Amino acid sequence: MKVLTTLFMIGMFATAVAMADDVDDVKAAVQRYFVAINSGDTEGVFQFRIAERSSFGRGGQLLGIPTASLEERKRFHRNQVNAGRKRNYQLRHMEVTVYGGDTAIVTGYLTGRGTFPDGTVVPHNDRRTAVLIKQGGQWKEVHTHQSPLRTPQ
């Protein structure tokens, strides 16, 4: 009986350590993603997202599902960056929960601003939730939901 109890305890500890590593890996992947966004690194941005990534954007629009090819979306992103599109985003108070070792939910508050080529500046103070999966040993974003943060009145 002591052997079973010992094995059970070791198994629980090993699982907790693996999950903690997964949480750290997810946080590191998300941080790399925002570095890529803020630096205009198209390949870095799209390396983090699966090709079919869906999203509910901050404007309240319907579910966004890619209709253009991956190469067309990358070209559009690169063209925007080359035309002067800038982003300065930070994900604050990031919380990560990993489920089953291959799915993660990331929540936080996105702050900063985006500047469009025409000079329009859009401030961000949003809630952001992302669903990630582990694919080929890498964490990839499959869905996001972003909405403006409104304080209670």
SEFI-947227 format. One line per field, with one value per residue: x, y, z of N, C-alpha, C, CB in turn. Coordinates in steps of 0.2 Angstrom, whole numbers, plus 5000, padded with zeros to 4 digits. Glycine has a CB too. Example, Ala and Ser with C-alpha at 12.3 -4.5 7.8 and 13.67 -1.06 7.14 Angstrom:
REM SEFI-947227
n.east (5066 | 5064)
n.north (4972 | 4989)
n.up (5039 | 5035)
ca.east (5062 | 5068)
ca.north (4978 | 4995)
ca.up (5039 | 5036)
c.east (5066 | 5064)
c.north (4984 | 5000)
c.up (5039 | 5039)
cb.east (5057 | 5070)
cb.north (4978 | 4997)
cb.up (5045 | 5029)
REM end
This chain:
REM SEFI-947227
n.east (5004 | 5010 | 5019 | 5010 | 5004 | 5015 | 5019 | 5008 | 5008 | 5020 | 5017 | 5007 | 5014 | 5023 | 5015 | 5010 | 5022 | 5024 | 5013 | 5015 | 5026 | 5021 | 5012 | 5022 | 5028 | 5017 | 5015 | 5027 | 5027 | 5016 | 5021 | 5032 | 5024 | 5018 | 5029 | 5032 | 5021 | 5022 | 5034 | 5032 | 5034 | 5030 | 5031 | 5034 | 5022 | 5012 | 5017 | 5013 | 5000 | 4987 | 4983 | 4969 | 4964 | 4951 | 4941 | 4934 | 4933 | 4937 | 4928 | 4915 | 4910 | 4904 | 4909 | 4926 | 4932 | 4945 | 4946 | 4954 | 4969 | 4983 | 4995 | 4990 | 4985 | 4997 | 5004 | 4996 | 4997 | 5011 | 5012 | 5004 | 5013 | 5024 | 5019 | 5018 | 5010 | 5009 | 5011 | 5008 | 5007 | 5003 | 5000 | 4992 | 4991 | 4991 | 4984 | 4985 | 4978 | 4980 | 4973 | 4973 | 4985 | 4987 | 4979 | 4975 | 4969 | 4971 | 4970 | 4968 | 4972 | 4972 | 4982 | 4987 | 4991 | 4986 | 4993 | 4988 | 4992 | 4988 | 4989 | 4980 | 4976 | 4972 | 4967 | 4969 | 4961 | 4957 | 4948 | 4955 | 4954 | 4961 | 4962 | 4973 | 4982 | 4993 | 5004 | 5013 | 5023 | 5023 | 5015 | 5000 | 4989 | 4972 | 4960 | 4953 | 4945 | 4941 | 4937 | 4931 | 4936 | 4926 | 4922 | 4912 | 4897)
n.north (4994 | 5006 | 5008 | 5010 | 5022 | 5031 | 5031 | 5037 | 5049 | 5054 | 5054 | 5064 | 5075 | 5076 | 5078 | 5091 | 5099 | 5097 | 5104 | 5117 | 5120 | 5120 | 5131 | 5142 | 5140 | 5144 | 5157 | 5163 | 5161 | 5169 | 5181 | 5182 | 5183 | 5196 | 5204 | 5202 | 5207 | 5221 | 5225 | 5223 | 5211 | 5201 | 5187 | 5182 | 5185 | 5177 | 5165 | 5161 | 5160 | 5148 | 5144 | 5144 | 5153 | 5160 | 5175 | 5186 | 5202 | 5218 | 5228 | 5223 | 5216 | 5202 | 5185 | 5183 | 5174 | 5168 | 5172 | 5175 | 5168 | 5161 | 5167 | 5178 | 5185 | 5187 | 5195 | 5207 | 5211 | 5214 | 5224 | 5234 | 5236 | 5241 | 5252 | 5260 | 5256 | 5255 | 5246 | 5246 | 5237 | 5229 | 5215 | 5214 | 5208 | 5194 | 5179 | 5161 | 5146 | 5128 | 5115 | 5098 | 5097 | 5101 | 5111 | 5128 | 5142 | 5159 | 5174 | 5192 | 5210 | 5220 | 5234 | 5249 | 5256 | 5258 | 5263 | 5269 | 5269 | 5282 | 5290 | 5290 | 5286 | 5273 | 5270 | 5257 | 5248 | 5235 | 5220 | 5203 | 5187 | 5172 | 5156 | 5143 | 5130 | 5116 | 5112 | 5102 | 5103 | 5117 | 5131 | 5138 | 5150 | 5149 | 5155 | 5171 | 5183 | 5199 | 5214 | 5231 | 5237 | 5241 | 5251 | 5249 | 5259)
n.up (5000 | 5004 | 4993 | 4982 | 4987 | 4987 | 4974 | 4968 | 4974 | 4969 | 4955 | 4955 | 4959 | 4948 | 4937 | 4941 | 4940 | 4926 | 4921 | 4926 | 4919 | 4906 | 4908 | 4909 | 4897 | 4888 | 4892 | 4888 | 4874 | 4871 | 4875 | 4866 | 4854 | 4856 | 4855 | 4842 | 4835 | 4840 | 4834 | 4821 | 4814 | 4803 | 4800 | 4813 | 4819 | 4812 | 4814 | 4826 | 4826 | 4821 | 4804 | 4802 | 4812 | 4822 | 4826 | 4838 | 4836 | 4843 | 4840 | 4841 | 4830 | 4819 | 4821 | 4815 | 4802 | 4793 | 4776 | 4766 | 4758 | 4768 | 4763 | 4757 | 4768 | 4775 | 4766 | 4766 | 4779 | 4780 | 4770 | 4776 | 4788 | 4781 | 4775 | 4786 | 4797 | 4815 | 4830 | 4848 | 4860 | 4875 | 4885 | 4900 | 4917 | 4914 | 4913 | 4914 | 4910 | 4908 | 4900 | 4900 | 4894 | 4881 | 4877 | 4880 | 4889 | 4889 | 4897 | 4899 | 4900 | 4887 | 4883 | 4876 | 4860 | 4843 | 4828 | 4812 | 4795 | 4789 | 4800 | 4810 | 4827 | 4837 | 4853 | 4865 | 4877 | 4883 | 4886 | 4884 | 4878 | 4874 | 4865 | 4865 | 4857 | 4858 | 4846 | 4837 | 4847 | 4849 | 4855 | 4849 | 4843 | 4842 | 4843 | 4847 | 4858 | 4860 | 4868 | 4872 | 4888 | 4900 | 4914 | 4928 | 4930)
ca.east (5000 | 5014 | 5021 | 5005 | 5003 | 5021 | 5018 | 5002 | 5011 | 5025 | 5013 | 5004 | 5020 | 5026 | 5009 | 5010 | 5028 | 5023 | 5008 | 5018 | 5031 | 5016 | 5010 | 5027 | 5029 | 5012 | 5016 | 5033 | 5024 | 5012 | 5026 | 5035 | 5019 | 5017 | 5035 | 5032 | 5016 | 5025 | 5040 | 5030 | 5037 | 5025 | 5032 | 5033 | 5014 | 5008 | 5020 | 5010 | 4993 | 4985 | 4980 | 4961 | 4962 | 4945 | 4942 | 4929 | 4936 | 4935 | 4922 | 4909 | 4908 | 4903 | 4915 | 4930 | 4935 | 4949 | 4943 | 4960 | 4974 | 4988 | 5000 | 4987 | 4985 | 5004 | 5006 | 4992 | 5001 | 5018 | 5011 | 5002 | 5019 | 5028 | 5015 | 5018 | 5006 | 5013 | 5007 | 5012 | 5002 | 5005 | 4995 | 4993 | 4988 | 4990 | 4982 | 4985 | 4976 | 4981 | 4969 | 4975 | 4992 | 4987 | 4974 | 4976 | 4965 | 4975 | 4966 | 4972 | 4970 | 4977 | 4983 | 4992 | 4988 | 4988 | 4993 | 4987 | 4997 | 4985 | 4990 | 4974 | 4978 | 4967 | 4969 | 4967 | 4960 | 4953 | 4949 | 4957 | 4954 | 4964 | 4962 | 4979 | 4983 | 5000 | 5004 | 5020 | 5027 | 5023 | 5008 | 4997 | 4983 | 4967 | 4954 | 4953 | 4939 | 4943 | 4931 | 4934 | 4935 | 4921 | 4921 | 4905 | 4895)
ca.north (5000 | 5012 | 5009 | 5014 | 5029 | 5034 | 5032 | 5041 | 5056 | 5056 | 5056 | 5071 | 5080 | 5076 | 5082 | 5098 | 5102 | 5098 | 5109 | 5123 | 5121 | 5122 | 5138 | 5146 | 5140 | 5148 | 5164 | 5165 | 5161 | 5175 | 5187 | 5183 | 5186 | 5203 | 5207 | 5202 | 5212 | 5228 | 5226 | 5223 | 5205 | 5197 | 5180 | 5180 | 5185 | 5172 | 5158 | 5160 | 5158 | 5143 | 5147 | 5145 | 5156 | 5164 | 5180 | 5191 | 5208 | 5223 | 5232 | 5220 | 5213 | 5195 | 5180 | 5183 | 5168 | 5170 | 5170 | 5175 | 5163 | 5163 | 5171 | 5185 | 5189 | 5189 | 5201 | 5212 | 5213 | 5217 | 5230 | 5239 | 5238 | 5245 | 5259 | 5264 | 5254 | 5253 | 5244 | 5246 | 5233 | 5226 | 5211 | 5215 | 5203 | 5188 | 5172 | 5155 | 5139 | 5123 | 5109 | 5091 | 5097 | 5103 | 5117 | 5134 | 5148 | 5165 | 5180 | 5198 | 5216 | 5223 | 5241 | 5252 | 5260 | 5256 | 5269 | 5267 | 5273 | 5289 | 5294 | 5288 | 5283 | 5270 | 5268 | 5251 | 5247 | 5230 | 5213 | 5199 | 5180 | 5168 | 5149 | 5141 | 5123 | 5114 | 5109 | 5101 | 5106 | 5124 | 5134 | 5141 | 5153 | 5146 | 5159 | 5176 | 5187 | 5205 | 5219 | 5236 | 5237 | 5247 | 5251 | 5249 | 5266)
ca.up (5000 | 5004 | 4987 | 4978 | 4989 | 4985 | 4966 | 4967 | 4976 | 4964 | 4949 | 4956 | 4959 | 4941 | 4933 | 4943 | 4937 | 4919 | 4920 | 4928 | 4913 | 4901 | 4909 | 4908 | 4889 | 4885 | 4893 | 4884 | 4867 | 4870 | 4875 | 4859 | 4849 | 4856 | 4853 | 4835 | 4833 | 4841 | 4830 | 4814 | 4812 | 4800 | 4801 | 4820 | 4821 | 4809 | 4816 | 4832 | 4824 | 4816 | 4798 | 4802 | 4818 | 4821 | 4832 | 4839 | 4836 | 4848 | 4838 | 4841 | 4824 | 4819 | 4821 | 4810 | 4800 | 4787 | 4769 | 4761 | 4759 | 4772 | 4760 | 4756 | 4774 | 4777 | 4762 | 4768 | 4785 | 4778 | 4767 | 4782 | 4791 | 4776 | 4774 | 4792 | 4803 | 4821 | 4836 | 4854 | 4864 | 4881 | 4888 | 4907 | 4921 | 4910 | 4917 | 4909 | 4912 | 4903 | 4900 | 4896 | 4892 | 4874 | 4876 | 4885 | 4889 | 4891 | 4898 | 4901 | 4898 | 4882 | 4883 | 4871 | 4854 | 4836 | 4823 | 4805 | 4790 | 4788 | 4806 | 4815 | 4832 | 4841 | 4860 | 4867 | 4884 | 4881 | 4889 | 4879 | 4879 | 4868 | 4865 | 4861 | 4857 | 4857 | 4839 | 4835 | 4852 | 4849 | 4857 | 4843 | 4844 | 4837 | 4843 | 4852 | 4859 | 4862 | 4869 | 4876 | 4895 | 4903 | 4921 | 4930 | 4931)
c.east (5004 | 5017 | 5016 | 5004 | 5009 | 5021 | 5013 | 5005 | 5016 | 5022 | 5010 | 5009 | 5022 | 5021 | 5009 | 5016 | 5027 | 5018 | 5011 | 5023 | 5026 | 5014 | 5015 | 5028 | 5023 | 5013 | 5022 | 5031 | 5020 | 5016 | 5029 | 5030 | 5018 | 5023 | 5035 | 5027 | 5019 | 5031 | 5038 | 5033 | 5032 | 5025 | 5031 | 5025 | 5011 | 5011 | 5016 | 5003 | 4992 | 4982 | 4972 | 4959 | 4956 | 4946 | 4935 | 4933 | 4933 | 4930 | 4916 | 4906 | 4907 | 4910 | 4919 | 4933 | 4939 | 4946 | 4949 | 4965 | 4979 | 4993 | 4997 | 4987 | 4992 | 5006 | 5002 | 4996 | 5007 | 5017 | 5008 | 5008 | 5023 | 5025 | 5015 | 5014 | 5010 | 5008 | 5011 | 5007 | 5006 | 4999 | 4997 | 4989 | 4986 | 4989 | 4982 | 4983 | 4977 | 4977 | 4972 | 4981 | 4993 | 4983 | 4975 | 4972 | 4970 | 4970 | 4970 | 4969 | 4975 | 4977 | 4988 | 4988 | 4991 | 4988 | 4993 | 4991 | 4994 | 4986 | 4985 | 4977 | 4972 | 4970 | 4966 | 4967 | 4955 | 4953 | 4950 | 4957 | 4956 | 4963 | 4968 | 4979 | 4990 | 5000 | 5011 | 5025 | 5027 | 5016 | 5006 | 4991 | 4978 | 4960 | 4955 | 4946 | 4942 | 4937 | 4934 | 4932 | 4931 | 4921 | 4914 | 4903 | 4892)
c.north (5006 | 5013 | 5013 | 5021 | 5033 | 5036 | 5037 | 5049 | 5059 | 5058 | 5062 | 5076 | 5081 | 5080 | 5089 | 5102 | 5102 | 5103 | 5116 | 5125 | 5123 | 5129 | 5143 | 5146 | 5144 | 5155 | 5167 | 5165 | 5167 | 5181 | 5188 | 5185 | 5193 | 5207 | 5207 | 5207 | 5219 | 5229 | 5225 | 5216 | 5200 | 5190 | 5178 | 5180 | 5179 | 5165 | 5156 | 5158 | 5152 | 5147 | 5148 | 5149 | 5161 | 5170 | 5184 | 5197 | 5213 | 5227 | 5229 | 5216 | 5205 | 5191 | 5181 | 5177 | 5170 | 5167 | 5170 | 5170 | 5166 | 5168 | 5178 | 5189 | 5191 | 5195 | 5207 | 5215 | 5217 | 5223 | 5236 | 5241 | 5243 | 5252 | 5263 | 5262 | 5252 | 5251 | 5244 | 5243 | 5230 | 5222 | 5211 | 5210 | 5197 | 5182 | 5167 | 5149 | 5134 | 5117 | 5103 | 5092 | 5100 | 5109 | 5122 | 5139 | 5154 | 5171 | 5186 | 5204 | 5219 | 5231 | 5243 | 5256 | 5257 | 5262 | 5267 | 5272 | 5280 | 5293 | 5293 | 5284 | 5280 | 5267 | 5261 | 5250 | 5241 | 5224 | 5208 | 5192 | 5177 | 5160 | 5147 | 5133 | 5122 | 5110 | 5108 | 5103 | 5113 | 5126 | 5139 | 5144 | 5151 | 5151 | 5165 | 5180 | 5193 | 5210 | 5224 | 5235 | 5243 | 5246 | 5252 | 5257 | 5266)
c.up (5000 | 4997 | 4982 | 4980 | 4987 | 4978 | 4965 | 4969 | 4971 | 4957 | 4950 | 4956 | 4951 | 4937 | 4935 | 4940 | 4929 | 4917 | 4921 | 4922 | 4907 | 4902 | 4907 | 4900 | 4886 | 4886 | 4889 | 4877 | 4866 | 4871 | 4868 | 4854 | 4850 | 4854 | 4845 | 4832 | 4834 | 4836 | 4822 | 4810 | 4809 | 4801 | 4808 | 4822 | 4818 | 4811 | 4823 | 4831 | 4820 | 4810 | 4798 | 4808 | 4817 | 4827 | 4832 | 4840 | 4841 | 4846 | 4838 | 4835 | 4825 | 4820 | 4815 | 4808 | 4794 | 4781 | 4764 | 4763 | 4765 | 4769 | 4759 | 4762 | 4776 | 4773 | 4764 | 4775 | 4784 | 4774 | 4772 | 4786 | 4787 | 4775 | 4781 | 4798 | 4809 | 4826 | 4842 | 4859 | 4870 | 4884 | 4896 | 4911 | 4917 | 4915 | 4912 | 4913 | 4907 | 4905 | 4896 | 4893 | 4885 | 4872 | 4882 | 4884 | 4892 | 4891 | 4901 | 4899 | 4893 | 4882 | 4878 | 4866 | 4848 | 4832 | 4816 | 4801 | 4789 | 4795 | 4811 | 4820 | 4836 | 4847 | 4861 | 4875 | 4884 | 4886 | 4883 | 4881 | 4873 | 4870 | 4861 | 4862 | 4856 | 4851 | 4838 | 4840 | 4853 | 4851 | 4851 | 4845 | 4839 | 4837 | 4848 | 4852 | 4863 | 4863 | 4873 | 4883 | 4897 | 4910 | 4923 | 4932 | 4938)
cb.east (4995 | 5020 | 5023 | 4998 | 5003 | 5027 | 5017 | 4996 | 5014 | 5030 | 5008 | 5000 | 5025 | 5028 | 5003 | 5010 | 5034 | 5020 | 5002 | 5022 | 5035 | 5010 | 5008 | 5034 | 5028 | 5005 | 5018 | 5039 | 5020 | 5006 | 5031 | 5038 | 5012 | 5015 | 5041 | 5030 | 5010 | 5027 | 5046 | 5033 | 5041 | 5024 | 5039 | 5036 | 5011 | 5009 | 5027 | 5010 | 4989 | 4981 | 4981 | 4958 | 4968 | 4939 | 4947 | 4924 | 4937 | 4941 | 4924 | 4904 | 4913 | 4899 | 4913 | 4935 | 4930 | 4956 | 4937 | 4963 | 4978 | 4991 | 5002 | 4980 | 4982 | 5009 | 5004 | 4985 | 5002 | 5022 | 5005 | 4997 | 5023 | 5029 | 5008 | 5017 | 5002 | 5017 | 5004 | 5014 | 4998 | 5008 | 4995 | 4992 | 4981 | 4996 | 4976 | 4992 | 4968 | 4989 | 4962 | 4970 | 4995 | 4986 | 4967 | 4984 | 4958 | 4981 | 4960 | 4979 | 4969 | 4974 | 4985 | 4996 | 4989 | 4983 | 5000 | 4980 | 4997 | 4978 | 4991 | 4968 | 4982 | 4964 | 4968 | 4970 | 4958 | 4953 | 4942 | 4964 | 4947 | 4971 | 4956 | 4985 | 4979 | 5002 | 5000 | 5022 | 5034 | 5025 | 5009 | 4997 | 4983 | 4964 | 4947 | 4959 | 4934 | 4949 | 4925 | 4930 | 4942 | 4914 | 4926 | 4903 | 4890)
cb.north (5000 | 5011 | 5002 | 5010 | 5029 | 5030 | 5025 | 5040 | 5056 | 5050 | 5050 | 5071 | 5079 | 5069 | 5079 | 5099 | 5097 | 5091 | 5108 | 5123 | 5115 | 5117 | 5139 | 5143 | 5133 | 5146 | 5165 | 5159 | 5155 | 5175 | 5186 | 5176 | 5182 | 5205 | 5203 | 5195 | 5212 | 5228 | 5221 | 5229 | 5201 | 5198 | 5178 | 5185 | 5192 | 5172 | 5159 | 5166 | 5165 | 5138 | 5143 | 5138 | 5161 | 5160 | 5185 | 5189 | 5212 | 5227 | 5234 | 5225 | 5214 | 5193 | 5173 | 5189 | 5162 | 5167 | 5174 | 5182 | 5161 | 5157 | 5168 | 5184 | 5184 | 5184 | 5199 | 5210 | 5207 | 5212 | 5229 | 5235 | 5232 | 5241 | 5258 | 5271 | 5248 | 5259 | 5237 | 5254 | 5228 | 5230 | 5204 | 5222 | 5207 | 5187 | 5173 | 5154 | 5139 | 5121 | 5111 | 5090 | 5091 | 5097 | 5114 | 5136 | 5148 | 5167 | 5179 | 5197 | 5221 | 5220 | 5243 | 5247 | 5267 | 5251 | 5273 | 5268 | 5270 | 5288 | 5301 | 5285 | 5287 | 5264 | 5273 | 5245 | 5253 | 5228 | 5211 | 5201 | 5177 | 5170 | 5146 | 5143 | 5119 | 5110 | 5113 | 5104 | 5103 | 5127 | 5138 | 5137 | 5161 | 5139 | 5155 | 5181 | 5183 | 5208 | 5216 | 5243 | 5236 | 5246 | 5257 | 5245 | 5268)
cb.up (5006 | 5009 | 4983 | 4979 | 4997 | 4987 | 4963 | 4972 | 4983 | 4962 | 4948 | 4963 | 4963 | 4938 | 4935 | 4951 | 4939 | 4916 | 4925 | 4934 | 4911 | 4901 | 4916 | 4911 | 4887 | 4888 | 4901 | 4885 | 4866 | 4876 | 4881 | 4857 | 4851 | 4863 | 4855 | 4832 | 4838 | 4848 | 4831 | 4810 | 4817 | 4793 | 4799 | 4824 | 4817 | 4801 | 4818 | 4837 | 4821 | 4819 | 4792 | 4803 | 4820 | 4822 | 4831 | 4845 | 4830 | 4850 | 4831 | 4844 | 4818 | 4813 | 4822 | 4811 | 4799 | 4788 | 4767 | 4762 | 4753 | 4775 | 4753 | 4753 | 4780 | 4776 | 4754 | 4770 | 4790 | 4773 | 4761 | 4786 | 4794 | 4770 | 4772 | 4791 | 4800 | 4823 | 4835 | 4856 | 4860 | 4887 | 4885 | 4909 | 4924 | 4905 | 4921 | 4906 | 4915 | 4903 | 4898 | 4891 | 4892 | 4870 | 4876 | 4885 | 4893 | 4886 | 4903 | 4899 | 4904 | 4875 | 4890 | 4868 | 4855 | 4833 | 4824 | 4803 | 4783 | 4787 | 4804 | 4812 | 4837 | 4836 | 4865 | 4864 | 4889 | 4874 | 4892 | 4876 | 4882 | 4866 | 4863 | 4865 | 4851 | 4863 | 4834 | 4828 | 4851 | 4843 | 4864 | 4837 | 4844 | 4839 | 4845 | 4850 | 4863 | 4858 | 4871 | 4873 | 4899 | 4899 | 4924 | 4936 | 4926)
REM end
